[in-house]
Amino acid sequence: MDNRIYDRIDALTQRLLNGGDMSGEEARWMIRLDDDYLPWLMAGADRLRKTFRGDVVEVCAISNVRSGNCSENCTFCGQSGHYQTAAPKYDYIPAEQLVEQAQRARAWGASDFGVVSKGWGVRTEKERAQLREYFTAMNEHSDIGRCASLGALDKDSAAMLKEMGMENYHHNLETAESHFSNICTTHTYQENIDTIKNAMDAGLRVCAGGILGMGESLDQRVEMAETLRALGVESVPLNFLNPIDGTPMGERTPMAPLEILKTIAVYRYLLPKAEIRIAGGRHFLGDLQSMIFFAGASGVMIGDYLTTKGRQVEDDLNMLKDLKLQVRGDTQQRRSADEASAVA
């Protein structure tokens, strides 16, 4: 054990608490630290979380409103039409079913509910009409925050969704630009960047992150975080690859629990004021799931994911209660937290 490493972690923590930044070079050093230093690193990340996000966590949920036969060839995705998987295939669910799911998520304490549809953007009048029906119904029957993940957005589509009443747009980078060609070739990384910028320009709050454990290097994990920081993304979901049979990623070994926790902590250092939300693949932490918050996470997705089951909601809510973490109850509280973080 080297006391100089402890001192360097402390100095970086204090710099960030004072409003400074951490360089990419420093992050690449940090992500390579031996696991012996992880408790100290997590202690610093926890201080950053408490300072910039407080002890109130953001909880969200999603609905997979249209599944299967996606035109994109993302190598991790069970919904891609390019692979043979057991993922369900169906067209848009009824608006009544979506509202029921949104109301249930609101009863759980979720502040935001995501409408997720396979495919690459809002391309047809049928899609636009269906989305308008969804958001109208959600607006009439639930006060939960309205979010969507629909693929690429041009400026007109982003403005249209804003006019429909959507508040947040989710669009992951998926991975670092230098690794993206190994993950998807049916759309470009620049399209991801443009979608995020178009959503921001339309006045939407953007939720953008990626999936870790897809064969990227440690440097590429830092690279993705640097890109998110340069874009000014406020909400960063971190997913950890859940290998799906039939996809090119189906045989990959999932990330180990301590590796997951270290990665969360490094993201908190690189993005000290962001909402860092842990989503898919959280179950690979096993008995260490509650440690995500001590590693710097400030949000969590509850319920099921797109094509895989999530943890029992009651278990997640009990975990938050045991940790004495308060669930952020509505979008106004979230906006207030974002504003406070921005000036901290």
N, C-alpha and C positions, 0 to 999 in steps of 0.2 A: 504494500500500500504506500502511496506517495502523497505526502501532505501537500505538495505543490499542486496536485490535481484538485484536491479539495479546495485549495485557495483560489484556483482559477475558476472553478465552478461558482464559488461565492462571489468572485469579482464580476463574472458575467451576470449573475443574478442581480447584483446591486446596480449594475449599469442599466439593466432593463427596467428595474424598479424606478430608476431615476429618469426614465423616458428615453433611454438609448436603444440601440439595435445591436444584434449579433450578426457578425459577418458569416457568409457561406463557409469560409475557411474554418472559422471557429465551430460551426455546426458540424462540419465533416470530421473535425477532431472529436467533438462530443459524441457523435453517433458511433464512434469506434471505441469508446471507453469500455473497459472490462466490466462485467456484471457486478464485480465487487463494489463499484462506485455508484451503482444504480440507486440505492436508497438515498444517497446524498443528492444525486441528480433529481430524483423525484421530490425531495424536500424543497429544492429550489423551484421546480415547476409548480408545486403546490402553492408556494408563496406568490408566484406570478398569477396563478389562477385566482386566488383569493383577492389579490390586489385589484386585478383588472376585471374580473367577472363576478366576484363575491361568492357566497355560499348558496346561490340560487341557480339551479340547473335547468336547462331547456330540454323539454321532452317533445319529441315529434313522432308521428306515425305516417304510414303510407298505404296506398291502395294500388294494386297492379290492375288497372282498369281494362287493359287489353294485352294479351299475352301470346307469345310464340310467333314463329315464322318471321322474325325480324330480318330486314334486309342487310343489316350490318354484320360484320364477321368478327366482332370482338371475341378474342380467344378465351375469355373467362366466362362468357355468358351462355346460360342454358337456353335462353330464348332465341338465340341466333338461328335463322333458317339454314345456315351453312353446316350445322352439326346435328347429329342424331342424339337427342337427350330425352329425358322423361319429363321435361318442363311442360306444364299445361298449355293448351292452345285454345284461345277463345277471343271473340270480338268484344266490343265495348260492353261493360256491365250496365244494367239499368241505373238511372240516376237515383232511384229510391234505395237501391242497395248501397250506392256510394254514400248517400246521406246517413244511412244507418251506421256505416263504418266510421264516418266522421263524428257522429254523435257519440259512438262508443269510445273513440279516441279522446274526445273532449272530456268524457266522464273519467277516463284514466288520468287526466291532468295534462294531456298534450296541448301545447299552445299552437301547433301547426300541423296541418294534414296535407300530405302530398298526393296529387293525382299523377300517377306514373303510367306512361303508355309506351310500349315498344315502338320502334321506328325512328326515323330521322327527320323530325320537324313536323310542323303543321302545314300540310301540303294541299289538302283538298277542302272543299266546302263542307263535305260530310264531317270531317274532323273538326272544323271550326264550329259547326252547329252543335256537335256533341259536347265540345268543351263549354260552349255558352250555356247549354242545358245544365251541365255539371255545376258550373260556378254560380249560376242563378239559384239552383236548388240548395247548394251549400250556404249561400248568402241568406236565403230565406229561412233555413231550418237549423243553422248552427252558427255560433259566433267564433268557431275555430279559425285560425289563420289559414289562408288559402295558398297552397303551394303547388307547383307542377314540375314534372320532369318529362319533357317531350322531345328531346333531341335538339337539333340545331334551330336557332332563331335568327331570322333577319330582322331588320329594324321595324318593318311593318308588322310582323308577327308578334314581336315583343310589345309594341304599342297596342295591338289588338288585345293581347292577354291582359295587359294593364287595364284597359278599358272594360274588360269583362269582370274585373274585380279581383284578379289575382294579385297577391302581394309579394310572393317570393318565387324565385325561379332556381331550380336545382339543375346543375349541369357539371358533371365531373370532368376534370382533365384526364382522369383515369391513372396516369403515370407521368413520368418526366418526358419531355419532348424527345430526348435522345434515346428513349426506350420505346416510344409509341409505335414505331413501325413493326415491333414484335408483338404488339397487342391488337392493332387494327389497321387495315389497309383500305377500307371502304369509305372512310372520310379522313380528313387531315387534322393535324393538331391545331393548325391555324383556324379551322372552323370552330374548334372548341373555344379558342381564345376570342374569336369574333362573337360567338354566342354570348359569352359572359359579358363582353363589352356592350353588346346590343341590349341585353337585359338591364344592365346598370343604367344605360342611357335612357331607357324607358321609365326609370324610376322604380325598378324592382330591386328588392333585396336579393342578393345572389348567394346561393349555397353551393360551393364548389370544392371538391377535394379529389379523392381517388381511391384506388385499391392498392394495398401494399402486399408484398409477398408474391409478385408475379414474375420473379426472376430478375428484378431490377437490382442494381448495385446499391450500396449504402450511399454513395455519392448521388445517385439518381433519386433516392428518397429525399435528400436535401434539395436537389434541383427542383423537384415538384413544389416543395414548400416555398422556395425562393420565387417561383413563378406566381404562386398564389399571393405571396406578399407584394410582388410588383404590381399585380392586378388590383390590389386593395380589397380582396374578398373578405367579407365580414364573418361568414359562417363556413367552417371547414369540416365536412364529414370525412372521417377516416374509416375505411373498410379494410378488412384483412381477408385475403383470398380464401374462399370456401370452394375447394376444387369440386367441380361438377362433372360426373361421368359423361363421356361423350364429347367434351370440349377439349381443345388442345392443352388446357391447363388442368385437366382432370387428374393427372398423376402427380401433380406437384405436392410437396410436403408443406403443410400449413406452418405458419410462423409459430415459434415457441412463445410461451407467455412472457418471459422476461424481455425477449426481443420486441414484442408488441408494446410493453410498458415503456421501454427505452425510446422507441420511436415516437410514442405519444408525447413523452417529455421533451424530446428534441423539437417537435412541432410547436409545443408551447413556448419554448425559448425563441424560435424563429418567428412565431406569430403570437406575441404575448397578449395582445388585446382581442384576438379573434375568439369567436365561439368555436370551440373544437368539440365536435360531436362524434361519438363512437357509434358505428352502425354495424354493417354486416361482418360476420366472422368473429364477433365478440365472444362467442362461446368457446373459442380456442383458448381463452384465458382460464377456463375451468373455474377453480375455486378462487381465482385472483380477480374476478370481474370487478369487484368493488374498488380495486386498486387503481382503476382508470382515472378516478378523480384525484387521487394523490399524485398521479403522474401528470396532471394538468388538464384533463378533460373537463369540459363544462356543460356538456350536453350528451344526450343519449337517444337513440331510436328505440322505441318499444313496439311490441307486437311482432307480426310476421314480416318477412322481407318480400322480395319479388317472387321468387320461386322456392324459397326455403323457409322453414319454420323458425321463429324466434323463441326467446326465452319466455316463460310464463310471465305475464304482465304483473301479477301479484307479487312474484319474486322480485322483480325490478323495483316496484314501488316500496316493498318492504326493505330492500337494500338501501334506497334513498332515505327512508325513515330512520334506519339504524345509523346511517352516516350523518344524520341531522342536516341533510341537505333539503332545501325547500324547492319544490317544483314551481317554475315560473308559469303562472297561471294563464296569462293572456298575451296577446301581441303588443299591447301597450307597455306592459312590464318589460317585454323584450326590447322594444324600441328605446325605452328609458335606459336599459342596461347598455345597449349599443352606444347611445349618446354619451353616457357616463364614461364608458371605456374609451371613446374617441378623444375625450378631453383629459383623460387621466395621464 
